[in-house]
């Protein structure tokens, strides 16, 4: 048997992949790309720019994502894990030894139900708890009952109590004391976040109360944190990744000022903070967000004089969760968890797939915690520190995102800080503009929401859940990406309940079957996204279909030859409105509307519903 040492000594030192071929040049790749685009009709004859620009996309932060990255695109080195600027991780060892903290959220106002759910989570892989208490969750007085069986020295608790953070903090500390846990061993976070509460409610920010709590905790509970810097209100209002990061850094700086003004040193003040960010199904932007967040906070540390790296809690995006086809949320949250884990988050919360419907059931909770278990224990995702590090794309995206977020942070600072920027609308207006751009892309299906505006399932059986306590409101809006389509689906369900049939449209197919199938499938997908049932067949079957609106589905060649006659047949048979699946064509002036890739699908669906007499 050959020893490993012998094998190593005979291994070639100059192994070159595809070494028998000449080095490829970027120009060769560009020529190949141009050839493919030319064949597909995507390369205009008069185009003389860089061909890769036709494949580039732009994020909501204005960051251009190129189709190809090389070493020339890489930013300066990001350093090492556990060292400033902490891009590659806040700890030298990363999460290799223990994995990240699996933190699950509980908001059931029934103390007994919450106690059972908490214990089921802790007995099956969860390592810490996130409890919503006060008006939007458990009664503060119920904390002792809910935590009666929990070993709090092993399972830290993070609170989310809104305006009641001081009362909730006092009660949780009393529970620790009653369990005999020494003050030096109390861990978790008391969850004071008056800025986040102000963002949600516009009710004012009790920074003095948070500062007083932090001073008490720093003096008596050295392993405990007291303040959460929550980016979720900005994300949930429709904001971009850089906007969420920039606003959170501004909030963190505001807390530093308040805590140091109350008497804490800047290092002690920084040690009181934990940042919470949304993780989305866009795995690369999520990875870059958590890496960029640490870099941004490291810049604040450099300027203000502390060394504490940013402590990060990732939460799968509530805005991306859907009520329709909620099973797809399992896939979204898996990608979000993957991105957060690879990005180096310290704690991760995977929301149950039915979270948008109300209080999750036991099965949904099991899937949520097992998602993390699979990624940690089977995929070994925490087994490598910063696995995305060194990727030219990820490193460039991290750098671009950090710069965009810093620009927004400085804009907020120029407006007088986070509270003033919220009060004057600087932040709200910026987030609203981003949401307008995103909602337009959702409307025209550039941004796909699987199971909602793409590949809907009208036959899905609805899932019923008990409602979660109403969250505080009055400040920034709370947006769900799928809400406009789901409102149309709600209308359709109401009509089905009242009449026994859904709103219907007839797809008039003509030409060879193999040729018209693509257009018919496209149109069916679009209309079903709004809850409109489709029935397909030749125009002669329209009258018997029971529909009052028709949509032509054929090829461009068939349209040129026969569309006019088909339209006449449909209108003679009583069609109130005739649409056509294809690009607008001036020669087909009798068509009421054209539906095509990139059209405003929501506008088409709403107009169709109006014609069918289905009101909001």
C-alpha positions in Angstrom: 0.0 0.0 0.0 1.3 3.4 -0.9 1.6 5.8 2.0 -0.1 9.2 2.0 3.4 10.7 2.2 4.6 8.8 -0.9 1.4 9.7 -2.8 1.9 13.3 -2.0 5.6 13.3 -3.1 4.7 11.9 -6.5 1.8 14.4 -7.1 2.4 16.9 -9.9 3.2 20.4 -8.6 2.1 22.1 -11.9 -1.2 20.4 -12.6 -3.2 22.6 -15.0 -6.8 21.9 -15.9 -7.3 21.6 -19.6 -3.5 22.3 -19.9 -3.4 20.9 -23.4 -5.6 23.8 -24.6 -4.6 27.4 -25.2 -5.7 29.9 -22.6 -9.2 31.3 -23.3 -9.6 35.0 -23.6 -12.6 37.1 -22.5 -13.1 38.2 -26.1 -13.6 34.5 -27.1 -16.3 34.2 -24.5 -17.9 37.4 -25.6 -18.0 36.1 -29.2 -19.7 32.9 -28.1 -22.3 34.8 -26.0 -23.0 37.1 -28.9 -23.6 34.2 -31.2 -26.2 32.7 -28.8 -27.9 36.0 -28.3 -28.0 36.7 -32.0 -29.7 33.4 -32.7 -32.3 34.1 -30.1 -33.0 37.6 -31.4 -31.8 39.2 -28.2 -28.8 41.0 -29.8 -29.9 44.1 -31.8 -28.1 44.5 -35.1 -27.0 48.0 -34.2 -25.7 47.0 -30.8 -22.0 48.0 -30.2 -21.6 47.8 -26.5 -20.2 45.0 -24.2 -22.3 42.0 -25.0 -22.4 40.9 -21.3 -24.4 44.0 -20.5 -27.4 42.4 -22.2 -27.2 39.6 -19.5 -26.7 41.9 -16.5 -29.4 42.6 -14.0 -29.7 45.4 -11.5 -30.8 45.1 -7.8 -33.1 47.4 -6.0 -30.0 49.1 -4.7 -28.8 49.9 -8.2 -26.1 47.3 -8.0 -25.4 45.7 -11.4 -25.0 42.0 -11.3 -22.8 40.9 -14.1 -23.1 37.4 -15.8 -19.4 36.7 -15.4 -16.9 37.7 -12.7 -13.1 37.3 -12.8 -10.2 38.1 -10.5 -10.2 41.6 -12.0 -13.6 42.2 -10.4 -12.5 41.2 -6.9 -12.4 44.0 -4.2 -9.5 44.2 -1.8 -9.0 41.2 0.5 -11.7 40.9 3.2 -9.3 39.9 6.0 -9.6 36.9 8.3 -12.4 35.5 10.5 -12.6 37.1 13.9 -10.5 40.1 12.9 -11.7 43.6 11.7 -13.5 44.3 9.4 -15.1 41.0 10.3 -16.4 40.4 6.8 -15.4 36.7 7.1 -17.0 36.3 10.5 -17.2 37.7 13.9 -15.4 34.8 15.6 -12.0 33.3 14.6 -13.5 29.8 14.8 -16.8 30.7 13.0 -19.6 28.4 13.8 -17.5 25.2 13.2 -17.5 23.9 16.7 -21.1 24.3 17.7 -23.1 25.5 14.6 -25.1 28.6 14.7 -27.7 29.2 17.4 -31.1 27.7 16.3 -33.6 30.3 17.7 -37.3 29.8 17.2 -40.0 32.4 17.7 -43.1 31.9 19.8 -46.1 34.3 19.9 -49.0 32.2 21.0 -50.9 34.2 23.7 -52.1 31.0 25.4 -49.5 30.2 28.0 -50.1 26.5 28.1 -50.0 26.1 24.3 -46.8 28.2 24.3 -45.2 26.1 27.0 -45.8 22.9 25.1 -44.6 24.4 21.8 -41.5 25.7 23.6 -40.6 22.4 25.1 -41.2 20.5 21.8 -38.8 22.9 20.1 -36.1 22.6 22.8 -36.4 18.8 22.9 -35.9 18.6 19.1 -32.9 20.7 18.2 -33.7 24.3 19.1 -31.1 26.0 21.2 -32.6 29.4 22.1 -36.0 31.0 22.3 -37.5 34.2 20.8 -40.6 35.2 22.7 -43.2 37.8 21.6 -44.7 39.2 24.8 -47.0 42.0 25.7 -49.8 43.2 23.4 -48.6 41.2 20.4 -47.9 37.9 22.2 -47.8 36.3 25.6 -48.9 38.2 28.6 -45.8 39.4 30.5 -47.1 37.8 33.6 -47.2 34.4 31.9 -43.4 34.2 31.4 -42.8 32.1 34.5 -45.5 29.6 33.4 -44.2 29.3 29.9 -40.6 28.8 31.0 -41.3 26.6 34.0 -39.7 23.5 32.5 -36.9 25.3 30.6 -33.2 25.2 31.7 -32.5 28.8 31.1 -28.8 28.4 31.6 -28.8 26.1 28.6 -31.5 27.8 26.4 -31.2 31.6 26.4 -34.3 33.7 25.8 -34.6 36.8 23.6 -37.6 39.0 24.3 -39.7 41.0 21.8 -42.0 43.2 24.0 -42.4 46.4 22.1 -43.4 49.2 24.4 -43.5 46.9 27.4 -39.8 46.0 27.2 -39.0 47.2 30.8 -41.8 45.2 32.4 -40.9 42.1 30.4 -37.2 42.5 31.2 -37.9 42.7 34.9 -40.2 39.6 34.8 -37.6 37.5 32.8 -34.9 38.5 35.2 -37.1 37.5 38.2 -37.7 34.1 36.5 -34.0 33.6 36.3 -33.5 34.5 39.9 -36.3 32.2 41.0 -34.6 29.3 39.2 -31.4 30.1 41.0 -29.3 31.1 38.0 -26.4 33.3 39.0 -26.4 36.7 37.5 -23.1 36.0 35.7 -24.7 33.1 33.9 -27.8 34.8 32.6 -27.7 34.9 28.8 -29.9 36.0 25.9 -31.3 39.4 25.1 -34.0 41.4 27.0 -35.1 42.8 23.6 -35.4 46.5 24.2 -35.8 48.2 20.8 -37.6 51.5 21.1 -36.4 52.6 17.7 -37.9 49.5 16.0 -41.1 50.0 18.0 -41.2 53.7 16.8 -40.7 52.6 13.2 -43.6 50.2 13.5 -46.0 52.6 15.4 -44.7 56.2 15.2 -45.5 56.2 19.0 -42.1 57.7 20.1 -38.8 56.1 21.0 -38.1 55.5 24.7 -34.3 55.7 24.4 -33.8 56.7 28.0 -35.6 53.6 29.2 -33.5 51.4 27.0 -30.3 53.1 28.1 -31.3 52.7 31.8 -31.9 49.0 31.2 -28.6 48.6 29.4 -26.7 50.3 32.3 -28.3 47.9 34.8 -27.6 44.8 32.7 -24.0 45.8 32.0 -23.3 46.2 35.7 -25.1 43.1 37.0 -25.4 40.6 34.1 -22.1 40.4 32.1 -23.2 37.7 29.7 -26.6 39.2 28.9 -27.5 41.7 26.2 -30.4 44.2 26.5 -31.0 45.9 23.1 -32.0 44.5 19.7 -31.3 46.6 16.6 -34.1 45.3 14.4 -33.9 45.7 10.6 -37.1 43.9 10.0 -39.4 47.0 10.1 -37.5 48.5 7.2 -37.4 45.2 5.3 -41.1 44.5 6.0 -42.0 48.0 4.7 -40.6 47.0 1.2 -37.0 48.2 1.7 -34.0 46.8 -0.1 -31.1 45.0 1.4 -28.9 48.2 1.5 -31.8 50.2 3.0 -32.3 47.6 5.7 -28.6 47.6 6.5 -28.2 51.4 6.4 -31.2 52.0 8.6 -30.0 49.4 11.1 -26.5 50.9 11.3 -28.2 54.3 11.9 -30.3 52.7 14.7 -27.2 51.1 16.2 -25.3 54.4 16.2 -28.3 56.0 17.9 -28.3 53.3 20.6 -24.5 53.8 21.1 -25.1 57.5 21.7 -27.9 56.9 24.1 -26.1 54.2 26.1 -22.8 56.2 26.3 -24.8 59.3 27.3 -26.2 57.2 30.2 -22.7 56.4 31.4 -21.6 53.3 29.7 -18.2 53.1 28.0 -18.5 52.7 24.2 -17.2 49.1 24.4 -19.7 48.2 27.1 -22.4 49.9 25.1 -21.6 48.0 21.9 -21.7 44.7 23.8 -25.3 45.3 24.7 -26.5 45.3 21.0 -27.6 42.5 18.8 -28.7 43.1 15.1 -31.6 41.4 13.5 -31.8 41.0 9.7 -34.1 39.4 7.2 -32.8 36.5 5.2 -34.5 36.0 1.8 -34.7 33.3 -0.8 -32.1 35.2 -2.8 -29.2 33.3 -1.4 -26.4 35.5 -2.8 -27.8 38.7 -1.6 -28.5 37.2 1.8 -24.9 35.9 2.1 -23.6 39.3 1.0 -26.0 41.2 3.4 -24.6 39.5 6.6 -21.0 39.9 5.5 -21.6 43.5 4.6 -23.4 44.2 7.9 -20.4 43.1 9.9 -18.1 45.3 7.7 -20.4 48.3 8.2 -20.5 47.9 12.0 -16.7 47.4 12.0 -16.3 50.8 10.4 -18.5 52.4 13.1 -16.2 50.5 15.7 -13.1 51.9 14.0 -14.4 55.5 14.2 -15.9 55.3 17.8 -13.3 53.1 19.4 -14.6 49.7 20.3 -13.7 46.2 19.1 -17.0 44.3 19.6 -18.0 42.6 16.3 -21.6 42.8 15.1 -23.8 40.1 16.7 -26.3 38.9 14.1 -29.7 37.3 14.3 -31.1 36.1 11.0 -34.9 35.7 10.4 -36.4 34.2 7.3 -38.1 37.1 5.6 -41.8 37.6 6.7 -42.4 39.7 3.6 -41.6 36.8 1.2 -44.0 34.4 2.9 -47.2 33.6 1.1 -50.7 32.6 2.2 -51.3 30.8 -1.1 -49.5 27.5 -1.8 -47.7 28.0 1.6 -45.8 24.7 1.1 -43.5 26.6 -1.2 -42.5 28.6 1.9 -40.5 25.6 3.0 -38.2 26.0 0.0 -38.0 29.8 0.5 -37.0 29.4 4.2 -34.5 26.7 3.4 -32.7 29.0 1.0 -32.9 31.9 3.5 -31.4 29.7 6.2 -28.7 28.6 3.8 -27.8 32.2 2.9 -27.8 33.3 6.5 -25.6 30.3 7.6 -23.1 30.8 4.8 -23.1 34.5 5.5 -22.0 33.9 9.1 -25.1 34.8 11.1 -24.7 33.9 14.8 -28.4 32.9 15.3 -31.0 31.9 12.8 -34.8 31.8 13.0 -36.7 29.9 10.3 -40.3 31.0 10.3 -42.8 28.1 9.9 -44.2 27.7 6.4 -47.7 28.7 7.6 -46.5 31.8 9.5 -48.4 34.1 7.1 -51.7 32.4 7.9 -51.5 32.8 11.7 -50.2 30.8 14.6 -48.2 27.8 13.3 -49.1 24.2 14.1 -46.8 21.5 15.4 -46.0 20.1 12.0 -45.0 23.5 10.6 -42.8 24.1 13.7 -41.2 20.7 13.2 -40.3 21.4 9.6 -38.9 24.8 10.5 -36.5 23.4 13.1 -35.6 20.4 11.0 -34.7 22.7 8.1 -31.9 24.0 10.3 -31.0 20.5 11.6 -30.6 19.2 8.0 -28.4 22.2 7.0 -26.3 21.9 10.1 -26.0 18.2 10.8 -26.5 16.6 7.3 -25.2 19.3 4.9 -22.4 20.4 7.3 -23.0 24.0 6.4 -21.2 25.3 9.4 -18.3 23.0 8.9 -16.3 25.6 7.0 -15.7 29.3 8.0 -17.0 31.7 5.4 -17.6 29.1 2.6 -18.5 31.9 0.1 -15.3 33.8 0.8 -13.0 34.2 -2.2 -15.8 34.0 -4.7 -15.2 37.0 -7.0 -19.0 37.5 -7.3 -19.8 37.3 -3.5 -16.8 39.5 -2.6 -17.8 42.2 -5.1 -21.5 42.0 -4.1 -20.5 42.3 -0.4 -18.4 45.4 -1.2 -21.1 47.0 -3.4 -23.8 46.3 -0.9 -21.8 47.7 2.0 -21.1 50.9 0.0 -24.8 51.4 -0.9 -25.8 50.8 2.7 -23.2 53.3 4.0 -24.6 55.9 1.6 -28.1 55.4 3.0 -26.7 55.5 6.6 -25.0 58.8 6.0 -28.2 60.2 4.4 -30.1 59.3 7.6 -27.4 60.9 9.7 -27.6 64.1 7.6 -31.3 64.1 8.3 -30.7 64.2 12.1 -30.4 60.5 12.8 -32.8 57.5 12.7 -35.6 58.9 14.8 -35.7 62.2 13.0 -35.5 60.5 9.6 -38.5 58.4 10.5 -40.5 61.3 11.8 -39.8 63.5 8.7 -40.5 60.7 6.2 -36.9 60.5 4.8 -36.9 56.8 5.5 -40.5 56.1 4.7 -40.3 57.9 1.3 -37.2 55.9 0.4 -38.7 52.6 1.3 -42.0 53.5 -0.5 -40.0 54.2 -3.7 -38.3 50.8 -3.5 -41.6 49.1 -2.8 -43.1 50.8 -5.8 -40.3 49.5 -8.0 -40.6 46.0 -6.5 -44.4 45.8 -6.7 -44.2 46.8 -10.4 -41.9 43.9 -11.0 -44.2 41.6 -9.1 -47.2 42.9 -11.1 -45.5 42.1 -14.4 -44.0 38.9 -13.0 -40.4 39.9 -13.6 -40.2 39.0 -9.9 -41.6 35.5 -9.7 -43.5 34.3 -6.6 -43.9 30.6 -7.2 -47.3 29.3 -6.4 -48.8 32.8 -6.6 -47.9 34.8 -9.7 -46.2 31.8 -11.3 -47.5 28.2 -11.3 -50.6 28.8 -9.1 -52.7 25.9 -8.0 -56.4 26.9 -8.0 -57.3 23.4 -6.6 -55.2 23.8 -3.5 -57.1 23.2 -0.2 -57.0 26.2 2.1 -55.1 25.9 5.4 -56.8 27.3 8.4 -54.8 28.7 11.4 -55.7 30.6 14.5 -54.8 34.3 14.0 -51.7 35.6 15.6 -52.2 38.6 17.9 -52.3 41.8 15.9 -48.8 43.4 15.6 -48.5 47.1 16.6 -49.0 49.4 13.7 -49.3 53.1 12.8 -45.7 53.7 11.5 -44.0 52.1 8.5 -46.3 49.8 6.5 -46.2 46.0 6.7 -46.0 44.6 3.2 -46.2 41.0 1.9 -44.9 40.6 -1.6 -47.8 38.4 -2.7 -50.6 40.5 -1.2 -52.0 41.9 -4.5 -52.4 38.5 -6.2 -53.6 36.9 -3.0 -56.4 39.6 -2.8 -57.5 38.5 -6.2 -57.5 34.9 -5.2 -59.6 35.8 -2.2 -62.2 37.4 -4.5 -62.2 34.2 -6.6 -62.7 32.0 -3.5 -65.6 34.2 -2.4 -67.3 33.8 -5.8 -66.7 30.1 -5.7 -68.3 29.9 -2.3 -71.3 32.0 -3.4 -72.0 30.5 -6.8 -70.2 27.2 -6.9 -67.9 28.3 -9.8 -64.9 30.5 -10.2 -64.6 33.5 -12.5 -63.8 32.0 -15.9 -62.0 32.9 -19.2 -62.0 30.9 -22.4 -58.7 30.3 -24.2 -59.4 30.1 -27.9 -56.6 27.9 -29.3 -56.0 27.6 -33.0 -53.2 26.4 -35.2 -51.1 23.3 -34.7 -51.4 21.9 -31.2 -47.7 21.8 -30.6 -47.4 25.4 -31.7 -50.2 26.9 -29.6 -49.5 25.0 -26.4 -46.8 27.4 -25.2 -49.0 30.5 -25.5 -52.0 28.7 -24.0 -49.9 27.6 -21.0 -48.6 31.1 -20.6 -52.1 32.6 -20.6 -53.5 29.9 -18.3 -50.7 30.5 -15.8 -51.3 34.3 -15.9 -55.1 34.1 -15.4 -55.0 31.5 -12.7 -52.6 33.7 -10.7 -55.6 35.9 -10.2 -58.0 33.1 -9.4 -59.5 33.0 -12.9 -60.2 29.5 -14.2 -59.3 28.8 -17.8 -61.1 26.6 -20.3 -59.3 25.9 -23.6 -60.7 24.9 -27.0 -61.4 26.1 -30.5 -63.4 29.3 -30.8 -66.5 27.4 -31.8 -66.7 26.0 -28.3 -66.8 29.4 -26.6 -70.6 29.7 -26.4 -70.9 26.3 -24.6 -68.1 27.1 -22.2 -70.1 29.5 -20.0 -67.4 32.1 -20.2 -68.0 35.7 -21.2 -64.4 36.7 -21.9 -62.0 35.0 -24.3 -58.2 35.1 -24.9 -56.6 34.0 -28.2 -53.7 31.5 -27.9 -51.8 30.7 -31.0 -48.6 31.5 -32.9 -47.7 34.8 -34.6 -48.2 33.1 -37.9 -51.6 31.8 -37.0 -52.6 35.3 -35.7 -51.6 36.9 -39.0 -53.7 34.4 -41.0 -56.7 33.7 -38.8 -57.0 36.0 -35.8 -59.4 38.4 -37.3 -61.8 35.7 -38.2 -61.5 34.0 -34.8 -62.1 37.4 -33.0 -65.3 37.9 -35.1 -66.5 34.3 -34.2 -65.9 35.0 -30.5 -67.7 38.4 -30.5 -70.6 37.0 -32.5 -70.9 34.2 -29.8 -71.2 36.9 -27.1 -67.6 37.5 -25.9 -67.7 40.8 -23.9 -64.0 41.2 -24.1 -61.3 39.5 -26.3 -57.6 39.4 -25.3 -54.7 37.9 -27.2 -51.7 36.1 -25.8 -48.8 37.8 -27.6 -47.1 41.2 -28.3 -49.3 44.2 -29.2 -50.1 44.3 -32.9 -51.6 47.3 -34.6 -53.2 45.1 -37.3 -55.3 43.4 -34.7 -57.1 46.5 -33.6 -60.3 44.6 -32.5 -58.4 43.0 -29.6 -59.3 44.6 -26.3 -55.9 43.8 -24.6 -52.7 42.0 -25.3 -51.1 39.8 -22.6 -47.4 39.0 -23.0 -44.3 38.4 -20.9 -43.5 41.6 -19.1 -47.1 43.0 -19.3 -48.8 44.3 -16.2 -50.4 41.1 -15.2 -52.2 42.6 -12.2 -53.8 45.3 -14.4 -55.0 42.6 -16.8 -56.4 40.5 -14.0 -58.1 43.4 -12.3 -59.7 44.5 -15.6 -60.9 41.0 -16.3 -62.4 40.7 -12.8 -64.2 44.0 -13.3 -65.6 42.8 -16.6 -66.8 39.7 -14.9 -68.5 41.8 -12.2 -66.2 40.5 -9.4 -65.7 43.4 -7.0 -63.0 43.9 -4.4 
